[in-house]
Amino acid sequence: MSNDEALLVESAEQSCIDEAREAGVELLLPREVPLGGPRALPVLRSLPNKHRHMIGAWCFADSFGPADLTDGPGMDVPPHPHTGLQTVSWLVSGAVAHTDSTGAEHTVRPGGVNVMTAGRGIAHSEYSTPDTTVLHGVQLWTALPLADQGVDPSFAGLDAVPEVPLEGGAVARVFAGRYAGAASAAPVYSPLLGAELRIPAGGEAALALEGAFEHGVLALTPGIALDDVPIGVGEIGVLEPGRASAVVSAGDGEGIAILLGGVPHEEEFVMFWNFIGRDHAEVERARDAWMAERDAPEGERPRFGLVDDGSGTTLPSPRLPTVELLPRGRAKRRR
């Protein structure tokens, strides 16, 4: 792409953002990044974003697919570490096998959810299953409150979550937190919401919103609109706290979107790669521990442990930048 073409694209994107803002919606545009090892799956990353770092405690959002695995790579993510966060995996189609260093193994499929609490440190791997022909879904992270960042690592795999009918014929599947009287059994550490919205073709979902929450709608199919503002696939439309209601509509086909929400995250933290910590030094210690342990014998991995998935490999951490990492949180959630 030439410089002139890049400027035209940037100008068009900014125009979309400005138009959405005038309608009361903050529009977050994703960037495409590779996920995994040598045969990386392309994903759209909409959080963290250059304009906003978080929606409530949600600090990371990747969407992927629908990807035809007969013609391209699936999810192929060898063992890697996490600290100070939870990972939440939700699928529209396909299946992903999870194995972690607590000994947990679970395959997540549509209608179920995998929630891993990293706490002081965990390692895990994720692979799409051999019978998966089309992979479509999201992986999300929440930042643990600072008081809970040192909890023991754990895992919860649910095969089903509550469904709630919405006004307009849509359905919400609540996979994290609470919504419309339904509560997910998945563990959470702060007031938040994660739900899949299924909207009939040409229909709409009338949403009742928690006034103390900021909310985001992540589009997984074309034709999604939030309060008549178009939300492209992989984009998030954000609503500030104080809203009591909103409408999410679908186009010509069935609409699928992810509704995220939570109280604005007040605490500041540092985030680098898969690590969250209180400050740069804490993240640096976590990275150093992973790099020392990743190829160590089983009994010499005190922080992250061993992922017994048969892969025989682990992902190395990128190098830390030479400058101190800046904190993010409520005071830093926008730039």
Rosetta blueprint (number, residue, H / E / L):
1 M L
2 S L
3 N H
4 D H
5 E H
6 A H
7 L H
8 L H
9 V H
10 E H
11 S H
12 A H
13 E H
14 Q H
15 S H
16 C H
17 I H
18 D H
19 E H
20 A H
21 R H
22 E H
23 A L
24 G L
25 V L
26 E E
27 L E
28 L E
29 L L
30 P L
31 R E
32 E E
33 V E
34 P E
35 L E
36 G L
37 G L
38 P L
39 R L
40 A L
41 L E
42 P E
43 V E
44 L E
45 R E
46 S E
47 L E
48 P L
49 N L
50 K L
51 H L
52 R E
53 H L
54 M L
55 I E
56 G L
57 A L
58 W E
59 C E
60 F E
61 A E
62 D E
63 S E
64 F E
65 G E
66 P E
67 A E
68 D E
69 L L
70 T L
71 D L
72 G L
73 P L
74 G L
75 M L
76 D E
77 V E
78 P E
79 P E
80 H E
81 P E
82 H E
83 T E
84 G L
85 L E
86 Q E
87 T E
88 V E
89 S E
90 W E
91 L E
92 V E
93 S E
94 G L
95 A L
96 V E
97 A E
98 H E
99 T E
100 D E
101 S L
102 T L
103 G L
104 A L
105 E E
106 H E
107 T E
108 V E
109 R L
110 P L
111 G L
112 G L
113 V E
114 N E
115 V E
116 M E
117 T E
118 A L
119 G L
120 R L
121 G L
122 I E
123 A E
124 H E
125 S E
126 E E
127 Y E
128 S E
129 T L
130 P L
131 D L
132 T L
133 T L
134 V E
135 L E
136 H E
137 G E
138 V E
139 Q E
140 L E
141 W E
142 T E
143 A E
144 L L
145 P L
146 L H
147 A H
148 D H
149 Q L
150 G L
151 V L
152 D L
153 P L
154 S E
155 F E
156 A E
157 G E
158 L E
159 D L
160 A L
161 V L
162 P L
163 E E
164 V E
165 P E
166 L L
167 E E
168 G L
169 G L
170 A L
171 V E
172 A E
173 R E
174 V E
175 F E
176 A E
177 G E
178 R E
179 Y E
180 A L
181 G L
182 A E
183 A E
184 S L
185 A L
186 A L
187 P L
188 V L
189 Y L
190 S L
191 P L
192 L E
193 L E
194 G E
195 A E
196 E E
197 L E
198 R E
199 I E
200 P L
201 A L
202 G L
203 G L
204 E E
205 A E
206 A E
207 L E
208 A E
209 L L
210 E L
211 G L
212 A L
213 F L
214 E E
215 H E
216 G E
217 V E
218 L E
219 A E
220 L L
221 T L
222 P L
223 G L
224 I L
225 A E
226 L E
227 D L
228 D L
229 V E
230 P E
231 I L
232 G L
233 V L
234 G L
235 E L
236 I E
237 G E
238 V E
239 L E
240 E L
241 P L
242 G L
243 R L
244 A L
245 S E
246 A E
247 V E
248 V E
249 S E
250 A L
251 G L
252 D L
253 G L
254 E L
255 G E
256 I E
257 A E
258 I E
259 L E
260 L E
261 G E
262 G E
263 V L
264 P L
265 H L
266 E L
267 E L
268 E L
269 F E
270 V E
271 M E
272 F E
273 W L
274 N L
275 F E
276 I E
277 G E
278 R L
279 D L
280 H H
281 A H
282 E H
283 V H
284 E H
285 R H
286 A H
287 R H
288 D H
289 A H
290 W H
291 M H
292 A H
293 E H
294 R L
295 D L
296 A L
297 P L
298 E H
299 G H
300 E H
301 R L
302 P L
303 R L
304 F L
305 G L
306 L L
307 V L
308 D L
309 D L
310 G L
311 S L
312 G L
313 T L
314 T L
315 L L
316 P L
317 S L
318 P L
319 R L
320 L L
321 P L
322 T L
323 V L
324 E L
325 L L
326 L L
327 P L
328 R E
329 G L
330 R L
331 A L
332 K L
333 R L
334 R E
335 R L
